[in-house]
């Protein structure tokens, strides 16, 4: 019993490193608005659930401290990687809100957006919170958690990391997130470009008329009305893409 005691401490640390790393970035669960105490409690609860299943395949406590730290670091990196892949899909909706805010005329004033760690538009902030609510209300949060539990079959604890494949998957996820954001914002983006073109043409035909100043309130009103019309389809498209993307996470069948 005394000889097994180090493993009884080290194995939970290994599992917690991977799960804790993922929970820092997972959609909704890793949002900055979620208190750290709740995330810690969730990480401990998930560790208690996953540990009995994966413990037979976990490595024993290394004799050297650097090797132990290396194993903990590798587990944290795997968790962060899986969490980042899922989080990038969620951020597509907030990115679409940023573009929509610029096109509608609500780009000012900017406000702090914890999701991006920078300033963003009000619509971007609203869309980011909406994404978290939809992930929780539709049960999509369960898919990355399942991928996290299944990841031990694909990436055993202590095994070498497939760094090139991981970097390629992150790059692909970034590209897909940006592409999805532009597709979601495309109707308002097109309407905004056409509106600006019409105002520019009017300014050329009647230079004495301050077309852009006079049209600003109408631009905001028209943009909000168009957004209200397409919002159900926009959110439905994002949910479908989110469900498909999360189902394709590494480790899921």
C-alpha positions in Angstrom: 0.0 0.0 0.0 2.9 2.3 0.9 4.5 1.7 -2.5 1.3 2.5 -4.4 0.7 5.7 -2.5 2.8 7.9 -4.9 0.8 6.6 -7.9 -2.4 7.4 -6.0 -1.4 11.0 -5.9 0.4 11.2 -9.2 -2.3 9.7 -11.4 -5.0 12.2 -10.3 -2.5 15.0 -11.0 -2.0 13.7 -14.5 -5.7 13.5 -15.3 -6.4 16.8 -13.7 -3.6 18.4 -15.8 -5.3 17.4 -19.0 -8.9 18.1 -17.9 -7.9 21.4 -16.2 -6.1 22.6 -19.4 -9.1 21.8 -21.5 -11.6 23.5 -19.1 -9.6 26.8 -19.5 -10.7 27.0 -23.1 -13.8 24.8 -23.7 -16.9 26.5 -25.1 -19.1 28.0 -22.4 -17.4 26.1 -19.6 -14.1 28.0 -20.1 -15.7 31.4 -20.6 -14.1 34.2 -18.7 -17.5 34.9 -17.0 -17.4 31.4 -15.3 -15.8 31.8 -11.8 -12.5 30.0 -11.3 -13.9 28.2 -8.3 -16.7 26.6 -10.5 -14.2 25.6 -13.1 -11.9 24.0 -10.5 -14.8 22.1 -8.9 -15.9 20.9 -12.4 -12.3 19.8 -13.1 -12.1 17.9 -9.9 -15.4 16.2 -10.5 -14.5 15.2 -14.0 -11.1 13.9 -12.8 -12.9 11.7 -10.3 -15.1 10.3 -13.1 -12.4 9.7 -15.6 -9.6 8.5 -13.4 -11.0 5.0 -12.7 -11.4 4.3 -16.4 -8.0 5.5 -17.6 -5.8 4.7 -14.5 -4.6 1.3 -15.8 -3.0 3.0 -18.8 -1.3 5.8 -16.8 2.5 5.7 -16.3 3.9 5.2 -12.9 5.5 8.0 -10.9 8.9 8.8 -12.4 11.9 8.6 -10.2 13.2 12.0 -11.5 11.4 15.3 -10.9 12.1 16.7 -14.4 10.4 13.6 -16.0 7.4 14.1 -13.7 7.1 17.7 -14.8 7.5 16.7 -18.4 4.5 14.3 -18.1 2.4 17.0 -16.4 3.3 19.5 -19.1 2.4 17.1 -21.9 -1.0 16.4 -20.4 -1.7 20.1 -20.0 -0.7 20.8 -23.6 -3.1 18.0 -24.8 -5.9 19.5 -22.8 -5.3 23.0 -24.0 -5.1 21.8 -27.6 -8.5 20.0 -27.4 -10.0 23.0 -25.6 -8.7 25.4 -28.2 -10.1 23.4 -31.1 -13.5 23.5 -29.6 -13.3 27.2 -28.5 -12.3 28.4 -32.0 -15.7 27.1 -33.4 -17.6 29.0 -30.6 -15.7 32.2 -31.4 -17.0 32.3 -34.9 -20.3 33.7 -33.7 -18.6 36.5 -31.8 -16.4 37.2 -34.9 -19.6 37.4 -37.0 -21.0 39.9 -34.4 -17.9 42.0 -34.8 -18.4 42.2 -38.6 -22.1 42.9 -38.2 -21.4 45.7 -35.7 -19.1 47.4 -38.2 -21.6 47.1 -41.0 -24.6 48.2 -39.0 -22.8 51.2 -37.6 -22.5 50.1 -34.0 -18.7 49.9 -34.0 -18.5 52.8 -31.5 -18.3 52.9 -28.6 -16.1 49.8 -28.2 -16.1 47.9 -25.0 -13.9 45.3 -23.3 -14.5 41.8 -24.7 -13.0 39.0 -22.4 -13.5 36.4 -25.2 -10.9 38.1 -27.4 -8.9 39.8 -24.7 -9.4 43.1 -26.5 -12.1 45.7 -27.2 -15.1 44.7 -29.4 -18.4 46.0 -30.5 -21.6 45.6 -28.5 -23.0 43.1 -31.0 -19.8 41.0 -30.7 -20.2 40.8 -27.0 -23.9 40.0 -27.3 -23.2 37.2 -29.8 -20.4 35.8 -27.6 -22.8 35.5 -24.7 -25.4 34.1 -26.9 -23.0 31.4 -28.1 -22.3 30.3 -24.5 -26.0 30.2 -23.7 -26.7 28.1 -26.8 -23.9 25.7 -26.1 -25.2 25.1 -22.6 -28.9 24.9 -23.5 -28.5 22.5 -26.4 -26.1 20.2 -24.6 -23.2 20.7 -27.1 -20.9 21.1 -24.1 -21.0 17.3 -23.7 -19.2 16.6 -27.0 -15.9 18.2 -26.1 -16.1 16.6 -22.7 -16.6 13.2 -24.3 -13.7 13.9 -26.7 -11.6 14.7 -23.7 -12.4 11.4 -22.0 -11.9 9.5 -25.2 -8.6 11.3 -25.9 -6.7 8.8 -23.7 -7.1 6.1 -26.3 -5.8 8.4 -29.0 -3.1 10.2 -27.0 -2.0 7.9 -24.1 -0.5 9.7 -21.1 3.2 10.0 -21.4 3.3 9.4 -25.2 5.1 11.8 -27.5 2.9 14.6 -28.9 2.2 14.7 -32.6 3.2 18.4 -32.8 2.9 18.8 -36.6 -0.6 17.3 -36.7 -1.6 19.5 -33.7 -0.4 22.7 -35.3 -2.1 21.8 -38.6 -5.3 21.1 -36.8 -5.2 24.4 -35.0 -4.5 26.3 -38.3 -7.4 24.5 -40.0 -9.7 25.3 -37.0 -8.7 29.0 -37.3 -9.4 29.0 -41.0 -12.8 27.3 -40.5 -13.8 29.7 -37.7 -13.0 32.8 -39.8 -14.8 31.3 -42.8 -17.8 30.5 -40.7 -17.9 34.0 -39.3 -17.8 35.6 -42.7 -20.5 33.3 -44.0 -22.8 34.1 -41.0 -22.2 37.9 -41.5 -22.4 37.7 -45.3 -26.0 39.1 -45.7 -25.3 42.1 -43.5 -21.9 42.5 -45.0 -23.3 42.6 -48.5 -26.1 45.0 -47.5 -23.6 47.3 -45.8 -21.3 47.4 -48.8 -24.2 48.1 -51.2 -25.4 50.8 -48.8 -22.0 52.5 -48.6 -21.7 52.3 -52.4 -25.1 54.0 -52.8 -24.2 56.7 -50.3 -20.9 57.3 -52.1 -22.6 57.6 -55.4 -25.1 60.1 -53.9 -22.2 62.1 -52.5 -20.7 62.3 -56.0 -23.9 63.3 -57.6 -24.9 65.9 -54.9 -21.7 67.0 -53.1 -23.5 69.6 -51.1 -25.6 66.9 -49.4 -23.9 65.3 -46.4 -25.2 61.9 -47.3 -23.2 59.8 -44.9 -24.2 62.0 -41.9 -27.8 62.1 -42.8 -28.0 58.4 -43.5 -26.3 57.2 -40.2 -29.5 56.8 -38.1 -31.2 55.1 -41.0 -28.3 52.8 -41.5 -28.4 51.6 -37.9 -32.1 51.1 -38.0 -32.1 49.3 -41.3 -29.2 47.1 -40.1 -30.9 46.1 -36.9 -34.2 45.3 -38.8 -32.3 43.1 -41.2 -30.4 41.5 -38.3 -33.7 40.7 -36.6 -35.0 39.1 -39.8 -32.0 36.8 -40.4 -31.1 36.1 -36.7 -32.9 32.8 -36.4 -31.3 31.5 -39.6 -27.9 32.9 -38.5 -28.0 31.1 -35.1 -29.3 27.9 -36.7 -26.5 27.9 -39.2 -23.9 28.4 -36.4 -25.4 25.7 -34.3 -25.3 23.2 -37.2 -21.7 24.1 -37.9 -20.8 23.9 -34.2 -22.4 20.5 -33.8 -20.6 19.2 -36.9 -17.3 20.6 -35.8 -17.5 19.4 -32.2 -18.5 15.9 -33.5 -15.2 15.8 -35.5 -13.0 16.5 -32.5 -10.0 14.1 -32.1 -11.1 11.1 -30.1 -14.7 11.0 -31.1 -15.9 8.2 -33.4 
